[in-house]
């Protein structure tokens, strides 16, 4: 699905030098590269504060802790997402309130958010899924109207531009109270292990996030709040510092691959190519088709026969996962979410895809539909 080896080969000298520098200086924890990457990412995102952490799941958990959410508080989130988004809600003894997504963008439906708000609702967690931004203009209106926090899960959409109604162009993850991202290796900006970050424009909130991520301390051995140990190690920061310079090029490469897929698949009956919202820039963490009529399992088997990988993101929605059974979520009626989980399929998309590789993938997909 991705080719991280070829990507590394193109930036090998810079990566090797960056890693070797960390090893030679033995600055493995909180070394200079961490601060350097933090400042570079702040500038790239155009945000006041970036706080690196150990992974994207920690980022979501720390965000909810920093906002002071208490057990029993309700958090509205899509069910059609990776489990980390919803898992941390339950981990903190909050109540996940699963709502529908827009069938075109795959992102949380603002109308569903409004319908789910109760006196116990304290926060909304929109997910910018597959690289497509959620409708943040409407989400922020709802949040302000109801006094709710917004935590953006931007793990799949870092680098995406979003156009606010006031005319400003901003990056996803910088619009709500806190933005969270992951640097898992396969992400558009990925490191060579685990990594994550939070961002905010609120200085006091940033201070609290830093404390929570560092055992609840601002001063060594003085612990003011309950925290955790979640930090981006220096080697990963050094890798990310190099790769951040390439992020816009990586996004452009993904968009070029997506455009060729679109051209090839747009005319196939019963197949829907990815939707692009007018208010944002799709960065294609995944290229995901909707198979309205076709047999998805048969297509996957056909592709596998010709050594073409494919993935289902995600086959079981969160509200049907056993871990949430005590919330009674399996009884929820989320027909759009259920429909999508049965019909989405993602094809390989990455920064180093060769024309002949993509042509082969396209040929195999088209051949399946020609036979069916």
C-alpha positions in Angstrom: 0.0 0.0 0.0 3.0 2.3 0.6 6.7 2.1 -0.5 8.7 3.5 2.4 11.9 1.9 1.1 11.9 3.8 -2.1 11.0 7.0 -0.3 13.9 6.6 2.0 16.3 6.0 -0.8 15.6 9.4 -2.3 16.4 11.2 1.0 18.9 8.7 2.3 21.9 11.0 2.8 19.9 13.6 4.8 18.2 11.0 6.9 21.4 9.1 7.6 23.2 12.2 8.6 20.3 13.3 10.9 20.2 10.0 12.7 23.9 9.7 13.0 24.1 13.1 14.5 21.7 12.1 17.3 23.6 8.9 18.0 27.0 10.6 18.0 25.8 13.2 20.5 23.7 10.7 22.5 20.8 13.2 22.8 18.2 10.4 22.6 15.5 12.0 24.8 14.5 15.7 24.3 17.5 16.4 22.2 17.8 19.6 20.1 16.1 17.9 17.1 12.9 17.7 19.0 12.7 21.5 19.5 13.9 22.2 16.0 11.1 20.0 14.5 8.5 21.5 16.8 9.4 25.0 15.7 9.4 24.0 12.0 6.0 22.3 12.3 4.6 25.3 14.1 5.7 27.5 11.2 4.4 25.0 8.6 1.0 24.7 10.2 0.8 28.5 11.0 -0.1 27.6 14.6 1.0 29.1 17.9 2.1 26.0 19.7 3.1 22.4 18.7 3.7 19.8 21.4 5.3 16.6 20.2 4.3 13.3 21.9 4.8 9.6 21.6 2.0 8.7 19.1 -1.3 9.9 17.8 -3.4 8.0 20.3 -1.6 9.7 23.2 -2.2 13.0 21.5 -6.0 12.4 21.6 -5.9 11.3 25.2 -3.7 14.2 26.3 -6.0 16.6 24.5 -9.1 15.3 26.4 -7.2 15.5 29.7 -6.0 19.0 29.0 -9.5 20.2 28.4 -10.6 18.9 31.8 -13.2 16.4 30.5 -14.6 14.4 33.4 -16.0 10.9 33.7 -19.5 10.8 32.3 -19.0 13.7 29.9 -20.2 13.0 26.4 -18.0 13.3 23.4 -19.5 13.3 19.9 -17.4 11.4 17.3 -17.9 9.5 14.1 -18.2 5.7 14.2 -16.5 5.4 10.8 -12.9 5.9 11.9 -9.9 4.1 13.2 -10.5 2.8 16.7 -7.9 5.2 18.4 -10.2 8.1 18.0 -12.9 6.5 20.0 -10.9 4.2 22.3 -9.4 7.1 24.3 -12.8 8.5 25.0 -13.8 5.3 26.8 -10.3 4.9 28.4 -10.9 8.2 30.2 -14.3 7.1 31.4 -16.0 9.6 29.1 -19.0 8.5 27.0 -18.5 8.2 23.2 -21.6 9.4 21.3 -21.3 7.8 17.8 -22.9 9.7 14.9 -23.2 9.5 11.2 -20.8 10.6 8.5 -21.4 12.4 5.3 -21.6 9.7 2.5 -19.5 11.8 0.1 -16.7 13.1 2.4 -16.7 10.1 4.8 -16.3 12.8 7.6 -18.6 13.5 10.5 -22.0 15.0 9.5 -22.7 18.4 11.1 -26.4 17.7 11.2 -25.8 14.5 13.1 -23.7 16.4 15.6 -26.5 18.9 16.3 -29.0 16.1 16.8 -26.8 14.3 19.3 -26.1 17.2 21.6 -27.4 16.8 25.2 -26.6 18.7 28.5 -23.8 16.2 29.1 -22.1 16.9 25.7 -18.7 18.6 26.2 -16.7 18.0 23.1 -16.7 17.1 19.4 -14.0 15.0 17.7 -14.1 15.4 14.0 -11.9 13.1 11.9 -10.4 14.3 8.7 -10.6 10.9 7.1 -8.5 9.6 4.3 -7.0 13.1 3.8 -10.4 14.9 3.2 -11.2 17.6 5.7 -14.4 17.6 7.7 -16.8 20.5 7.3 -15.1 22.6 10.0 -17.0 25.8 9.2 -20.2 24.2 10.2 -18.7 22.2 13.1 -17.2 25.3 14.6 -20.5 27.2 14.4 -22.2 24.3 16.3 -19.4 24.2 18.9 -19.5 28.0 19.6 -23.3 28.0 19.7 -23.3 25.2 22.3 -20.1 25.9 24.2 -18.3 22.8 23.1 -14.7 21.9 22.7 -13.4 20.8 19.3 -10.5 18.3 19.1 -9.5 17.7 15.5 -8.1 14.3 14.6 -5.9 15.3 11.7 -3.7 12.2 11.7 -4.7 11.4 8.0 -4.8 15.0 6.7 -1.7 16.8 7.9 -0.9 19.5 5.3 -4.4 19.9 4.0 -5.5 23.5 3.4 -8.9 24.6 4.6 -10.8 27.7 3.6 -12.6 29.4 6.5 -15.7 31.4 5.8 -13.9 34.7 6.7 -11.6 34.1 3.7 -8.5 32.8 5.6 -6.7 29.6 4.4 -5.5 27.5 7.3 -4.2 24.0 7.9 -6.4 21.2 9.2 -5.7 20.6 12.9 -5.3 24.3 13.6 -9.0 25.2 13.6 -10.5 23.7 16.7 -9.3 24.0 20.3 -6.7 21.3 19.8 -5.4 19.4 16.8 -3.9 15.9 17.0 -1.8 14.1 14.5 0.2 10.9 14.1 3.6 10.3 12.6 3.0 6.5 12.1 5.4 5.5 9.3 2.6 5.1 6.6 1.2 8.6 7.3 1.8 11.4 4.8 4.4 12.7 7.2 5.7 9.6 8.9 8.7 8.8 11.0 10.6 5.5 11.4 8.7 4.4 14.5 5.9 5.9 16.5 5.3 9.6 17.0 2.6 12.2 17.3 1.9 15.8 18.1 -0.8 18.2 19.4 -1.2 21.8 18.3 -3.2 24.8 19.6 -3.3 28.6 19.4 -4.1 28.8 23.2 -1.0 29.5 25.2 -2.4 28.3 28.5 -3.8 25.2 27.0 -0.4 24.5 25.4 1.3 24.9 28.8 -1.1 22.4 30.3 -0.6 19.9 27.4 3.2 20.1 27.9 2.8 19.3 31.6 0.4 16.4 31.0 2.7 14.9 28.4 5.6 15.2 30.9 4.3 13.5 34.0 2.3 16.5 35.0 5.3 18.6 35.7 6.5 22.0 34.5 9.5 22.0 36.9 11.4 18.8 37.4 10.1 16.7 40.3 7.2 19.1 40.9 4.0 17.5 39.7 1.0 19.7 39.6 -1.5 17.6 37.6 -2.0 14.0 36.7 0.0 13.3 33.6 1.6 10.6 31.5 5.0 9.9 29.9 4.5 10.7 26.2 7.4 12.2 24.2 8.7 12.1 20.7 12.2 10.6 20.8 15.0 12.6 19.3 15.8 10.1 16.4 12.2 10.3 15.2 12.2 14.1 15.5 15.4 14.2 13.4 13.7 12.0 10.7 10.6 14.2 10.7 12.7 17.4 10.5 14.1 16.1 7.2 10.8 14.8 5.9 8.7 17.9 6.8 10.6 19.7 4.0 9.2 17.1 1.6 5.6 17.1 2.8 4.2 19.4 0.2 6.0 17.4 -2.6 4.6 14.2 -1.1 1.1 15.6 -1.1 1.4 16.7 -4.7 2.6 13.2 -5.7 -0.3 11.6 -4.0 -2.7 14.0 -5.7 -1.2 13.1 -9.1 -1.7 9.4 -8.4 -5.3 10.1 -7.3 -6.0 12.1 -10.5 -4.9 9.2 -12.7 -7.0 6.8 -10.7 -10.0 9.1 -11.1 -9.5 9.2 -14.9 -9.4 5.5 -15.1 -12.3 4.6 -12.8 -14.7 7.5 -13.2 -16.6 5.7 -16.0 -17.1 2.4 -14.4 -20.8 1.8 -13.5 -21.5 1.4 -9.8 -18.1 2.7 -8.7 -17.7 6.1 -7.0 -14.4 7.8 -7.0 -13.3 10.0 -4.0 -15.2 13.2 -3.5 -13.3 16.5 -3.2 -14.9 19.2 -1.0 -14.7 22.8 -2.4 -13.5 24.2 0.9 -10.4 22.1 1.3 -7.5 20.3 -0.3 -7.7 16.5 -0.3 -4.2 15.2 0.6 -5.0 11.5 -0.2 -3.7 9.6 2.8 -5.8 6.9 1.2 -7.5 6.5 -2.2 -10.8 5.0 -1.4 -13.5 3.8 -3.9 -17.1 3.1 -3.0 -18.4 -0.1 -4.7 -22.1 0.5 -5.0 -22.9 -2.8 -6.8 -19.7 -4.8 -7.2 -18.7 -7.8 -5.1 -15.9 -6.3 -2.9 -14.5 -9.7 -1.8 -14.4 -10.9 -5.4 -12.5 -7.7 -6.4 -10.0 -8.2 -3.5 -9.5 -11.8 -4.5 -8.9 -10.8 -8.1 -6.4 -8.2 -7.1 -4.6 -10.5 -4.7 -4.3 -13.1 -7.5 -2.3 -10.5 -9.5 -0.3 -9.3 -6.4 -2.1 -6.0 -6.1 -2.7 -5.1 -2.4 -5.9 -3.5 -1.2 -7.3 -2.6 2.2 -10.7 -2.0 3.9 -10.6 1.1 6.1 -12.6 0.2 8.2 -14.5 -3.1 8.1 -16.2 -2.9 11.5 -17.4 0.6 12.6 -16.6 1.6 16.2 -20.2 1.5 17.4 -20.3 -2.3 16.6 -17.0 -3.1 18.4 -17.3 -5.3 21.4 -15.2 -2.9 23.5 -18.1 -0.4 23.5 -20.9 -2.9 24.1 -21.6 -1.6 27.6 -22.6 1.7 26.1 -25.3 0.0 24.1 -23.9 1.4 20.9 -24.5 -1.8 18.9 -28.2 -0.9 18.9 -27.5 2.5 17.2 -29.0 3.0 13.8 -26.2 4.4 11.6 -27.2 3.2 8.1 -24.7 5.4 6.2 -21.8 4.2 8.3 -22.9 0.5 8.0 -23.4 1.0 4.2 -19.9 2.4 3.8 -18.1 -0.2 5.8 -19.5 -2.8 3.4 -18.6 -0.9 0.2 -15.3 1.0 0.6 -12.0 -0.3 -0.7 -8.6 1.5 -0.7 -6.0 1.0 -3.4 -2.2 1.6 -3.1 -1.2 5.3 -3.1 2.1 6.6 -2.2 4.8 9.2 -3.0 7.1 6.9 -5.1 4.5 5.2 -7.3 5.9 4.7 -10.8 3.7 5.1 -13.9 4.1 1.5 -14.8 3.1 0.4 -11.3 0.0 2.4 -11.3 -0.9 1.4 -14.9 -0.7 -2.3 -13.8 -3.0 -1.6 -10.8 -5.5 0.2 -13.0 -5.3 -2.6 -15.6 -6.2 -5.2 -13.0 -9.1 -3.2 -11.5 -10.5 -2.5 -15.0 -10.1 -6.2 -16.0 -12.2 -7.3 -13.0 -15.1 -5.0 -14.0 -14.8 -5.9 -17.6 -15.3 -9.6 -16.6 -18.2 -8.7 -14.3 
